[in-house]
Amino acid sequence: MKELIIAIGLLLFIEGMLYALFPSKMKNMLKAIEKLPVNQLRISGLLFALIGFAIVWYFKR
C-alpha cells in the first residue's frame, strides 16, 4: 500500500512539473486530446496502463 501511495505522489509530481514548466504546451495538448475520438482515447489509455503495469511487474519480480 505504501508503494501505491508513493507511485501516486510521483505521478502527481511529474504531471505538476509539466504544467509548471510548459503551461502553453499543456493547454495545446489538452485541446488536441479534446478532438480525438473516444475509442482512440480508450485504446491509448489501456495501452499506457498495460505498459505501466508491465514496467512495475518487471521491476517488482
N, CA, C and O atoms as a GROMACS GRO file, in nm:
protein
  244
    1MET      N    1   0.082  -0.119   0.000
    1MET     CA    2   0.000   0.000   0.000
    1MET      C    3   0.087   0.126   0.000
    1MET      O    4   0.055   0.225  -0.066
    2LYS      N    5   0.197   0.121   0.074
    2LYS     CA    6   0.287   0.236   0.079
    2LYS      C    7   0.344   0.267  -0.059
    2LYS      O    8   0.358   0.384  -0.096
    3GLU      N    9   0.377   0.163  -0.135
    3GLU     CA   10   0.432   0.183  -0.269
    3GLU      C   11   0.330   0.246  -0.362
    3GLU      O   12   0.366   0.327  -0.448
    4LEU      N   13   0.203   0.210  -0.347
    4LEU     CA   14   0.097   0.269  -0.429
    4LEU      C   15   0.085   0.419  -0.402
    4LEU      O   16   0.072   0.498  -0.495
    5ILE      N   17   0.090   0.457  -0.276
    5ILE     CA   18   0.082   0.599  -0.240
    5ILE      C   19   0.204   0.674  -0.294
    5ILE      O   20   0.191   0.787  -0.342
    6ILE      N   21   0.322   0.613  -0.287
    6ILE     CA   22   0.442   0.675  -0.343
    6ILE      C   23   0.428   0.691  -0.494
    6ILE      O   24   0.465   0.795  -0.548
    7ALA      N   25   0.375   0.590  -0.562
    7ALA     CA   26   0.357   0.597  -0.707
    7ALA      C   27   0.260   0.707  -0.745
    7ALA      O   28   0.284   0.780  -0.841
    8ILE      N   29   0.151   0.721  -0.671
    8ILE     CA   30   0.054   0.827  -0.700
    8ILE      C   31   0.119   0.963  -0.675
    8ILE      O   32   0.098   1.056  -0.753
    9GLY      N   33   0.195   0.975  -0.569
    9GLY     CA   34   0.267   1.100  -0.542
    9GLY      C   35   0.363   1.135  -0.653
    9GLY      O   36   0.373   1.251  -0.692
   10LEU      N   37   0.435   1.037  -0.703
   10LEU     CA   38   0.529   1.060  -0.812
   10LEU      C   39   0.456   1.102  -0.939
   10LEU      O   40   0.502   1.191  -1.010
   11LEU      N   41   0.344   1.038  -0.967
   11LEU     CA   42   0.263   1.075  -1.083
   11LEU      C   43   0.218   1.220  -1.073
   11LEU      O   44   0.229   1.296  -1.169
   12LEU      N   45   0.168   1.260  -0.956
   12LEU     CA   46   0.122   1.398  -0.937
   12LEU      C   47   0.238   1.497  -0.948
   12LEU      O   48   0.223   1.605  -1.003
   13PHE      N   49   0.354   1.459  -0.896
   13PHE     CA   50   0.471   1.545  -0.905
   13PHE      C   51   0.511   1.568  -1.050
   13PHE      O   52   0.533   1.682  -1.092
   14ILE      N   53   0.520   1.460  -1.127
   14ILE     CA   54   0.561   1.471  -1.268
   14ILE      C   55   0.460   1.553  -1.346
   14ILE      O   56   0.498   1.640  -1.424
   15GLU      N   57   0.332   1.525  -1.327
   15GLU     CA   58   0.229   1.599  -1.400
   15GLU      C   59   0.230   1.747  -1.360
   15GLU      O   60   0.216   1.835  -1.445
   16GLY      N   61   0.247   1.774  -1.232
   16GLY     CA   62   0.253   1.913  -1.187
   16GLY      C   63   0.372   1.987  -1.246
   16GLY      O   64   0.360   2.104  -1.282
   17MET      N   65   0.485   1.919  -1.256
   17MET     CA   66   0.604   1.982  -1.315
   17MET      C   67   0.582   2.014  -1.462
   17MET      O   68   0.627   2.117  -1.512
   18LEU      N   69   0.512   1.925  -1.533
   18LEU     CA   70   0.484   1.951  -1.674
   18LEU      C   71   0.399   2.077  -1.690
   18LEU      O   72   0.426   2.160  -1.777
   19TYR      N   73   0.296   2.090  -1.606
   19TYR     CA   74   0.211   2.209  -1.613
   19TYR      C   75   0.288   2.334  -1.571
   19TYR      O   76   0.265   2.441  -1.627
   20ALA      N   77   0.379   2.322  -1.474
   20ALA     CA   78   0.455   2.438  -1.428
   20ALA      C   79   0.560   2.482  -1.532
   20ALA      O   80   0.582   2.601  -1.550
   21LEU      N   81   0.623   2.386  -1.598
   21LEU     CA   82   0.729   2.419  -1.693
   21LEU      C   83   0.677   2.453  -1.833
   21LEU      O   84   0.736   2.536  -1.902
   22PHE      N   85   0.568   2.388  -1.875
   22PHE     CA   86   0.518   2.406  -2.011
   22PHE      C   87   0.367   2.432  -2.013
   22PHE      O   88   0.293   2.352  -2.070
   23PRO      N   89   0.321   2.540  -1.952
   23PRO     CA   90   0.176   2.560  -1.943
   23PRO      C   91   0.106   2.576  -2.079
   23PRO      O   92  -0.002   2.520  -2.100
   24SER      N   93   0.167   2.650  -2.170
   24SER     CA   94   0.101   2.670  -2.300
   24SER      C   95   0.100   2.542  -2.383
   24SER      O   96   0.002   2.514  -2.453
   25LYS      N   97   0.206   2.464  -2.375
   25LYS     CA   98   0.208   2.337  -2.449
   25LYS      C   99   0.108   2.238  -2.391
   25LYS      O  100   0.048   2.160  -2.466
   26MET      N  101   0.089   2.241  -2.260
   26MET     CA  102  -0.009   2.151  -2.198
   26MET      C  103  -0.151   2.191  -2.240
   26MET      O  104  -0.235   2.104  -2.263
   27LYS      N  105  -0.178   2.322  -2.250
   27LYS     CA  106  -0.310   2.367  -2.296
   27LYS      C  107  -0.334   2.322  -2.440
   27LYS      O  108  -0.443   2.276  -2.474
   28ASN      N  109  -0.231   2.335  -2.524
   28ASN     CA  110  -0.244   2.290  -2.663
   28ASN      C  111  -0.267   2.140  -2.671
   28ASN      O  112  -0.346   2.093  -2.753
   29MET      N  113  -0.198   2.065  -2.587
   29MET     CA  114  -0.214   1.920  -2.586
   29MET      C  115  -0.355   1.882  -2.544
   29MET      O  116  -0.415   1.791  -2.601
   30LEU      N  117  -0.409   1.952  -2.443
   30LEU     CA  118  -0.545   1.922  -2.398
   30LEU      C  119  -0.648   1.954  -2.506
   30LEU      O  120  -0.747   1.883  -2.519
   31LYS      N  121  -0.624   2.061  -2.583
   31LYS     CA  122  -0.714   2.093  -2.694
   31LYS      C  123  -0.708   1.984  -2.800
   31LYS      O  124  -0.811   1.948  -2.858
   32ALA      N  125  -0.588   1.932  -2.827
   32ALA     CA  126  -0.573   1.826  -2.926
   32ALA      C  127  -0.641   1.697  -2.878
   32ALA      O  128  -0.704   1.627  -2.957
   33ILE      N  129  -0.629   1.668  -2.749
   33ILE     CA  130  -0.692   1.548  -2.693
   33ILE      C  131  -0.843   1.558  -2.703
   33ILE      O  132  -0.912   1.458  -2.728
   34GLU      N  133  -0.895   1.679  -2.684
   34GLU     CA  134  -1.040   1.700  -2.691
   34GLU      C  135  -1.097   1.663  -2.827
   34GLU      O  136  -1.213   1.623  -2.837
   35LYS      N  137  -1.016   1.674  -2.932
   35LYS     CA  138  -1.062   1.646  -3.068
   35LYS      C  139  -1.054   1.497  -3.104
   35LYS      O  140  -1.110   1.455  -3.206
   36LEU      N  141  -0.986   1.416  -3.023
   36LEU     CA  142  -0.970   1.274  -3.054
   36LEU      C  143  -1.100   1.198  -3.029
   36LEU      O  144  -1.176   1.233  -2.938
   37PRO      N  145  -1.126   1.096  -3.108
   37PRO     CA  146  -1.244   1.012  -3.083
   37PRO      C  147  -1.231   0.937  -2.950
   37PRO      O  148  -1.121   0.906  -2.905
   38VAL      N  149  -1.345   0.908  -2.889
   38VAL     CA  150  -1.347   0.841  -2.759
   38VAL      C  151  -1.278   0.706  -2.764
   38VAL      O  152  -1.202   0.672  -2.673
   39ASN      N  153  -1.301   0.630  -2.870
   39ASN     CA  154  -1.239   0.497  -2.880
   39ASN      C  155  -1.088   0.506  -2.885
   39ASN      O  156  -1.018   0.422  -2.826
   40GLN      N  157  -1.035   0.606  -2.955
   40GLN     CA  158  -0.890   0.621  -2.962
   40GLN      C  159  -0.833   0.657  -2.824
   40GLN      O  160  -0.726   0.607  -2.787
   41LEU      N  161  -0.902   0.741  -2.749
   41LEU     CA  162  -0.859   0.772  -2.614
   41LEU      C  163  -0.863   0.649  -2.525
   41LEU      O  164  -0.773   0.626  -2.444
   42ARG      N  165  -0.968   0.570  -2.539
   42ARG     CA  166  -0.983   0.449  -2.457
   42ARG      C  167  -0.870   0.351  -2.486
   42ARG      O  168  -0.810   0.295  -2.394
   43ILE      N  169  -0.841   0.330  -2.613
   43ILE     CA  170  -0.735   0.237  -2.652
   43ILE      C  171  -0.598   0.288  -2.604
   43ILE      O  172  -0.516   0.211  -2.556
   44SER      N  173  -0.575   0.419  -2.619
   44SER     CA  174  -0.449   0.477  -2.573
   44SER      C  175  -0.435   0.462  -2.422
   44SER      O  176  -0.328   0.426  -2.373
   45GLY      N  177  -0.542   0.488  -2.348
   45GLY     CA  178  -0.538   0.474  -2.203
   45GLY      C  179  -0.509   0.331  -2.162
   45GLY      O  180  -0.430   0.306  -2.071
   46LEU      N  181  -0.573   0.237  -2.228
   46LEU     CA  182  -0.550   0.096  -2.198
   46LEU      C  183  -0.406   0.057  -2.230
   46LEU      O  184  -0.343  -0.017  -2.154
   47LEU      N  185  -0.355   0.105  -2.341
   47LEU     CA  186  -0.217   0.075  -2.380
   47LEU      C  187  -0.118   0.128  -2.277
   47LEU      O  188  -0.026   0.057  -2.237
   48PHE      N  189  -0.137   0.254  -2.235
   48PHE     CA  190  -0.047   0.311  -2.135
   48PHE      C  191  -0.058   0.239  -2.002
   48PHE      O  192   0.041   0.219  -1.933
   49ALA      N  193  -0.179   0.199  -1.966
   49ALA     CA  194  -0.198   0.124  -1.840
   49ALA      C  195  -0.123  -0.010  -1.847
   49ALA      O  196  -0.058  -0.049  -1.750
   50LEU      N  197  -0.132  -0.079  -1.960
   50LEU     CA  198  -0.062  -0.206  -1.975
   50LEU      C  199   0.090  -0.188  -1.973
   50LEU      O  200   0.161  -0.269  -1.913
   51ILE      N  201   0.138  -0.083  -2.038
   51ILE     CA  202   0.282  -0.056  -2.037
   51ILE      C  203   0.328  -0.027  -1.894
   51ILE      O  204   0.431  -0.079  -1.850
   52GLY      N  205   0.253   0.055  -1.822
   52GLY     CA  206   0.286   0.085  -1.683
   52GLY      C  207   0.285  -0.039  -1.597
   52GLY      O  208   0.374  -0.059  -1.515
   53PHE      N  209   0.183  -0.124  -1.615
   53PHE     CA  210   0.175  -0.248  -1.540
   53PHE      C  211   0.296  -0.337  -1.570
   53PHE      O  212   0.354  -0.396  -1.479
   54ALA      N  213   0.334  -0.347  -1.697
   54ALA     CA  214   0.447  -0.430  -1.736
   54ALA      C  215   0.576  -0.380  -1.673
   54ALA      O  216   0.659  -0.459  -1.629
   55ILE      N  217   0.595  -0.248  -1.669
   55ILE     CA  218   0.715  -0.192  -1.609
   55ILE      C  219   0.720  -0.223  -1.460
   55ILE      O  220   0.823  -0.266  -1.409
   56VAL      N  221   0.609  -0.201  -1.390
   56VAL     CA  222   0.604  -0.230  -1.247
   56VAL      C  223   0.626  -0.379  -1.222
   56VAL      O  224   0.702  -0.416  -1.132
   57TRP      N  225   0.559  -0.464  -1.298
   57TRP     CA  226   0.574  -0.608  -1.281
   57TRP      C  227   0.718  -0.653  -1.303
   57TRP      O  228   0.770  -0.735  -1.228
   58TYR      N  229   0.782  -0.599  -1.407
   58TYR     CA  230   0.918  -0.638  -1.439
   58TYR      C  231   1.014  -0.604  -1.325
   58TYR      O  232   1.098  -0.685  -1.288
   59PHE      N  233   1.000  -0.485  -1.269
   59PHE     CA  234   1.093  -0.442  -1.164
   59PHE      C  235   1.058  -0.499  -1.028
   59PHE      O  236   1.144  -0.502  -0.939
   60LYS      N  237   0.935  -0.544  -1.008
   60LYS     CA  238   0.896  -0.599  -0.878
   60LYS      C  239   0.919  -0.751  -0.868
   60LYS      O  240   0.918  -0.805  -0.757
   61ARG      N  241   0.939  -0.818  -0.979
   61ARG     CA  242   0.954  -0.964  -0.972
   61ARG      C  243   1.088  -1.007  -0.923
   61ARG      O  244   1.114  -1.127  -0.912
   0.00000   0.00000   0.00000
